[in-house]
Amino acid sequence: MQPETAPGGGRLRRPIWPAPDGRAVQVIDQRRLPHETVIVDLNTVDDVIHAIRSLMVRGAPLIGVSGAWGVWLAAQAAAAGGRGFDAIEEEARRLAAARPTAVNLRWAVECVLEAIRRSGDVGAAPGLARRAAEDIADAEAENCRRIGLHGLPIIQALARDRRPVRILTHCNAGWLACVEHGTATAPIYAAAAAGVELHVWVDETRPLNQGARLTAWELARGGIPHTVVADNTGGHLMQHGMVDLVIVGADRVTAAGDAANKIGTYLKALAARDTQVPFYVALPSSTFDWSVTDGLRQIPIEERDPDEVRFVDGWDGGAARRVRITPAESPAANYAFDVTPARLITGLITERGVCRADADDIRRLFPEK
Amino acid sequence: MQPETAPGGGRLRRPIWPAPDGRAVQVIDQRRLPHETVIVDLNTVDDVIHAIRSLMVRGAPLIGVSGAWGVWLAAQAAAAGGRGFDAIEEEARRLAAARPTAVNLRWAVECVLEAIRRSGDVGAAPGLARRAAEDIADAEAENCRRIGLHGLPIIQALARDRRPVRILTHCNAGWLACVEHGTATAPIYAAAAAGVELHVWVDETRPLNQGARLTAWELARGGIPHTVVADNTGGHLMQHGMVDLVIVGADRVTAAGDAANKIGTYLKALAARDTQVPFYVALPSSTFDWSVTDGLRQIPIEERDPDEVRFVDGWDGGAARRVRITPAESPAANYAFDVTPARLITGLITERGVCRADADDIRRLFPEK
């Protein structure tokens, strides 16, 4: 465990970076937040796969960047062991399969592979992979900054005298999930920086409580007023005019605008539609899956260990502790994502600007796809 | 702590009964389920108010019956202390105010008071109160049995060859919440008894996990196949055709059919409507509030201690344990109920039969109101 500072002594603002030794990757172990800030070294591809599968790192953009850095580790191992490109590609395939829903992972791994392949020299692969991974991380950070810029006017337009703009978000699509700024949080951070008064309703986000643990931690560190609520609460808040705007992230968005995101997002989108609250999805374009148009039928939904539902991780008396909440004999099911149909989405906030969640308007922003 | 048997040695099937000493009331401490079955003596009105407020007893019908037994305790104390009807009425007022949303509580307390008032003799009050409380408890049990009978054909109509009828429920509207059979569970138990194959999706029901703790415990004891899911999951299940029917209970239903129930019910009703899954509310007529027509504007929603959101109670290594899941500095809000508008409800299952959730059809079943 290391102190809560980034390499060089600055305040943490990224969840992943190359270790000072130039060989490993370092990440914040997000399973232990908000109770402990623990930095972990990932030394091998297996370490990266474990970090992704165990949710030590999570969030579509960060999973992608982690995969990119994983290819760097694979390239180092291949170069050191005198193995060829085949070995790196084999490891890349394993990395890309670590989680099925996140399209960024396959995309980022392929980007780094492509950069390596161009050289034709395994000895050059580690350096090329490192540069490609850094480029992807920096590009994701820049994309998130731009998502913030494009989302800012949406929040500014909702600002009224004498009360904060009240935003609801689900799960964690903050800088912990991305590389900097976050996706759903980028407009929030941009609005706070622009002096807009804000209050954020943070969905706890069962079963793994990414909202209660991670988004609340981020917002508290950023000085953004916020209140944690059970996932059941958002509909009531919207019915009573207590939410001006919903912004969520996404794990995969189809070319027609359907959004796969953390389980429960669909329920909030339904409530937003029923109560006329604008519902936005913020995403970098790497989250689009251009090959898919029908999100409900075509996006595979990951099923995770039912024990994530049966047990809750928390903090008691200065130590992490896991408690069981169900009867010992009762089974549980754990679907990790759901798909919000495009018809329920007011707009998509991307690094290129805001568009409607439909194929034509998405293509207007991304004509090359 | 006593063994898991009812007085007389039978299997527990009611959550409240008069103690064998003829002076106290005994209840199952529902906060400690499913991990421990603990029977607690309630000796005073304050004990009953504490049991209601702390959720040792919960569920609209049981809260009502608890209030009724509370008036019995007040009558015993008044008779023993040589005090008059005023003292009993003062205690009854305190009982009726213990929880704001449950209309049954005020109704049941008033019923027992009415029975006492008729005698004009404080010495006779304890006996009259006991009989009135017993009558209310038996009537609630009979109402729940009839709810089961009326709901059974709805489930039978959904039975198909070679697969179970898949029912989703939220919170606990089982016998623990009622007196016997439950409300939402009554048709489920009736269908199981009639040989219909069933599978129940149990919403965990944050923040107090009444589904994961209590409904799962009840169904496991009753041998009903079930799976616990995070509250976020129901929309996904309905989108994918994995739910045939939603049945929930209610804490208060307006004369026009709006239903106040555990927070999050509205979100499931929205998903059911969006996916064409039938959504039923099961309730005894004591849950109707005939004085109210606009549930969203007129039903006060209880706000409970935010620590119920920030902390989770569970079981670890043979002991009950409470863990914090949020950052220490992050506030939380805890709205206990929401209102599902009548337009989202397929029907109401009452002890008199099934009706649509609208003023006319409700009045058809209850013409005397």
Interface residues (C-beta under 8 A of the other chain):
Chain A: P34 H35 V202 E204 T205 R206 P207 N209 A212 R213 A216 W217 L219 A220 H226 T227 V228 V229 A230 D231 N232 T233 G234 G235 H236 L237 Q239 H240 K262 I263 G264 Y266 L267 K268 L270 A271 D274 L296 I301 V309 R310 F311 V312 D313 G314 W315 D316 R321 R322 V323 R324 I325 T326 P327 A328 E329 S330 P331 A332 A333 N334 Y335 F337 D338 V339
Chain B: P34 H35 V202 E204 T205 R206 P207 N209 A212 R213 A216 W217 L219 A220 H226 T227 V228 V229 A230 D231 N232 T233 G234 G235 H236 L237 Q239 H240 K262 I263 G264 Y266 L267 K268 L270 A271 D274 L296 I301 V309 R310 F311 V312 D313 G314 W315 D316 R321 R322 V323 R324 I325 T326 P327 E329 S330 P331 A332 A333 N334 Y335 F337 D338 V339
